[in-house]
Amino acid sequence: MSLLNDLLKLNLSDHTEKIIAEYIWVGGSGLDIRSKARTLSGPVNDPSNLPKWNYDGSSTGQAPGEDSEVILYPQAIFMDPFRRGKNILVMCDCYTPAGEPIPTNKRHNAAKIFSHPDVAAEEPWYGIEQEYTLLQKDVQWPIGWPLGGYPGPQGPYYCSVGADKSFGRDIVDAHYKACLYAGINISGINGEVMPGQWEFQVGPAVGISAGDQLWIARYILERITEIAGVVLSFDPKPIQGDWNGAGAHTNYSTKSMRNDGGYEVIKKAIENLGLRHSEHIAAYGEGNERRLTGKHETADINTFKWGVANRGASIRVGRDTEKSGKGYFEDRRPASNMDPYVVTSMIAETTILWKPN
């Protein structure tokens, strides 16, 4: 094992100009993350200088067996915290050989929205609060919970310390540092209300980069839990009953919202979001109806409401935003398993481009 570890830690830069690029993409379920590696002749800093690649889409639920080739287009580069050195992680999206985006490629449409002149001029900022649950590998039950049983009720676990309250901190801290190494703008972590559940925050990130960064942060977390022998769950309600679900609260602002008089822009944007509530809910993650019940710091899935400092609302406006008359708001509806390309671009489209009749 010591020799294996020595080989894993080899610094390629001491011996060769070649690097390893891990190409990463979203699989057929819309949440599974796939990747494979290739050797490049030297360091690359611009995704446009990376070669396109392909994979067997029939093995990921993204193409038929008789025409299975799917093409990977490199879109964003991050440093690789696992191989280190000059090796890289590459976020890709997926196309047919004819150059058409495949149905599970949600990045393509998001990029079109974010490149619209009216959206680009508003410089939309996002901060995404990604909640997740760590499960024991063989029993699919949260870590730290007694097998077949339950811990004490919620209350002492949120932002907790202590062996009887905080479970999985080594995984969480390893992920935090790995994301910073990779170049992800991860802004913090905390233990969540349900034991075995955690959150990390990505942002502020502008436009399409919010989706790229969150997907890579998810990939890194999947790799770390793989090493630790723990199962990562993005289920929005992993444990039924009197336990908090898992969301991906999305904080959002535009240049107009951040400038003087921005509070009126925020209120108009929230009005637009309310008018398209059902469309957003349909795109905000599978199984979200199990989470958005009106309990456990959520609004009911069929009800749209907003409020200042109200964590039981669909949209929460912070006290500081109200006081200063400008700032940001938080969309609390997205589920933990949402696609960040879909959610971020949809919020921008509804609040900047869409004009109600």
N, C-alpha and C positions, 0 to 999 in steps of 0.2 A: 504493500500500500504506500510506503514511503517513496518508492521509485515512481509509482503512478502519480503521486502528488508532485514530485519533482518535475515530471514531464508536463503536467498540467500548468506548472508555473514557469515553464520555459519562456524566456524573453526572446522572441524571434528577431527583434531589432538588432540584437548583438551579432546575428549570423546571416541575415538575409534582408533584402529590401521588400520581399513579398509580404503581403498582409492577408488576413482572413476577413472576409465580409460576410456577415450573417444577414441574409435577405429574409425579411419578416413580412407576413401578410395576414389578413383576416380570412378565416376559412368559411366553409359553407353554412355553418349555423349562424354566422354573424357575430359570434362571440369567441369561437375557438381561434387560437392564435397559432399559426404555422410558421416554420422557418427552416432554412437550409443554408449551408455555408459554401462559399467558393473562394479559391485563391486568386488574388489580384497581384499584378507585377510590382505594384508600389502603392504608397499612400494616396488616398483620394479624399478631397475635402468638399467637392461639389457633386451633388447627386446626378447632375447632367453629364458628368464624366464617367459615370458608372455604366457598365453594359446592362442592357435588358437581359432577362433570363426567363426561363419557363419552368413549369411543373405539371404534374399529372392531375388535372382538375377532377378526373373521375374518382380519384382517391380522397378528395376533400369535399365532395358533394357540389362541385362547381362546374362540371362539364360531363357530357356523355362519354362513354367508353370508346365509341367509334370516332370521336373528335375531341380528344381529351386535353389537348395542349392549351394551357393558359399562360399568358405572357405577363411577367412582372416588370413594372416600370418603377425604378428607384425614385423616391420622392424626398426623403429626408435622411440625413446621416447623424448618428450619435456615436460616441465613444463606447467601446465594448468593455464593461466592467468585469466580465468573466475572463476573457483572453487578454485584456489590457494591451499595453504597448500602443501600437498604431492601428490595431484591429478595430473594426467598426461594426455597428448595428445599422441596418438599412431598412427604413420603413418604405414599403412598396404598396402600390395598388395594382389591380388585376384587369387584364384586357384580353379580348379574343385575338387571334392572329391577324385579324383584319383591322385591329385597332379600336374596336368598340368596347366600352366598359362592360364587364359582366354584371349581372343583377346584384351581386353582393358587394360590388365596388361602390360604397357610399361616399368615398372621398372625392370621386370625380365630380359629382353634382355639387358637393360642398365647395370645392375649389372654384366652380363657376360662380356660385353666389358670392364668395369672398372676393373674387376678382371683379365683380360688378363695380363700376366707378362710384356709385352712390354708397356702397358698403365700404369700399376701400377708403373713401374720404372720411368715414366715421371712425375708422380705426377701432373695431370692436375688440374689447378686452374680455377675457374669460378667466375665471378661477373655478376649477372643478374639484369638488370634494368627493373623492372616490371612497366609498365604504365597501368593506369586504369581510368575509368570515373565514377563519381558519378552521379546518375540520381534521379530525383524526382519520388517518388514511384508511384503515380497514373497516371502520364502523360508520363513517360519514356523520360524525357527531362533533360538535364544537370542541376544540382543544380546551383542556382545563375542566370540562364537565365530567361528572362521574358517568361511567358507562351505563347506559340505560336509565339514567336518572338526571336530575336537574340540580343546578347550584341554587344558592339563595336568590331571592328576587332581585330585580334590577334596583340600582341605587348606588352601591359602592364601586361599580366597575368603570364608570365614565372617567377618563383621564386618571385612572387609578395607578397606584404602585403597590407592590407586595405580591408574594407568591400565591396568596389565596384570592387575589382579585385580578391580577394582570397576567395574561397568558399569551406567549408568543412574541415577547418584546425583542428577542434576538433576531427573529425573522424580519420584524418591522424596522429595526434599526439598520440591519444589513441592507434592506431595500432602500431606505432613506439615503444612505451613503452611496449606494450603487447608482441611484438616479442622479445625484449631484455629480458623480464622476462622469456619467454618460452625457451630461449637459442638459438634462431636463430641469426646468425651472420648478422644482418641487419646493413648495413653500412651508410645509410642515406635516406633522403626523400627530395623531392622538388615539388613545384607546376609546372605544365607543361604549354606548349604554349597555348593550348586551355583551356578556363576557365571551371572549374569543373573537370579538368583532373589533376591527380597527378602521382607521381612515387615514388617507394621505391626500394632500391638496396639491394640484398642479396649476400654476399660474402665478402672476398674470401672464397670459399668453395671448398673442394677437392672431385673430383669424384662424386659418387652417392649421397653424402650428399647435393650437390647443388640442386638436384631435390627434395629430402626430405624436405629441408628447405624452398624452394619456395612454395611447395604445402601446408605446414603447415602455412606459412605466408599468403597465399591466404585464407585458412580456417579461420584463425583468423580475417582477414579483412571481410570475409563474415559474421561472427558472429557479429562483431562490427557494420557493416552497418545494419544488422538485428535489432539490439538494437536501432539504430538511426532512423530507418524507412526510410532508403535510399537504393536504388537499386545499386548494384555493377555491372559494365559492363566491360568485357574484350574484347569487340568488337574492331577489329583493325581499324575501321573507323566508329565510332558511329554517326557522323554528316557529311553528304555529303557536298561538296562545299569547300570553301577556309578555311578549318579548319584542323589542324594537326590530323593525325591518332594516334593510340596507338600501341607501339611495346614492345618488350622484348629484347632489345639489349643485346647481350651475350659477355662479355669480357672473354678472354681465354689466358692461357699461359701454357707451359710445362716447366719442369726443363731445358731442352735444350734451350728453348727460353729465360729463365731467366738468363742463364749463359753467359759468354763472348762468342761472336760470334753468339749470339742468333738471331740477325736480319736476317742472312741468313737462319736459320731454319724457321723463321716466313715467309719469302718470299716463301720458298718451300711449307709451309703449305697452304698459300693463293693460290698458284698455284693449289694445289690439290683441294681446295674448289671450285675454278673456273671451274675445269674439271667436278665436280659433282654438278654444280649449280642447274640444274633442279631437281635433286633428293632431294637436301636440301630444295628447295622452296616447293616441294610437301609435305614435312614433317614439315614445319615451321608455320603452323596455317591455319585455315579456314578463307576465306574472305580476305586473305592478298593481293590479287590483287587489292582490293579497296584502300589499303594503299600505296603499292609500285608502285607509278605512275611516279616517277622521280621528283615530287614536294614535298614540305613540308618536306624537309630534308630526302628524300629517293632516292634510285636508282630505275630505272624502273625494274619491276619484271623480265623482259626477258633479262636484261643486267647485266653482272657481271663486276664490276670494283672495284679497291681498290685505296686508296690514303692516304697520310699523312695529318691528321687533316681535312679530307674531310667528312663532314656529309651528303653529297649527294652521297656517295659511298656505295657499298655493304659491304665492309670491310674497316674500318678506323684504321690506325696506328697512335698512338699518337706522338707528337713532341718529348716527352721525350724518347720514345722508339727509334726513329730514331737517336736522339742525342747520347744516351748511347750505341747504337748498340745491345740492348737486351731489353726484356720486354714482352709486351702482345699486342694483337690486339682485336678489337671489331667487331663482326659480327652483322651488323645492320639490317639484313633481318628478323629475327624471329618476328612474330606477337605477340601481347599481350596475345592471347589465345593459344599460343603454349604449348606443353607438355614439361616441362624441362627435363624429363627423355630422351625423344627422341632427343631434340636438343643438350644437352650436350654430350650424348654418340655418336651421329652421328658426331659431330665435332671431338671428340677424335678418332673415327674410321677412318674418312677420313684423318686426319692429322698425325696419328701415325701408323695405321695398313694397310691402303689401299695403294697399289702400282700401279700406273697407268701403262698401257701396253706401 
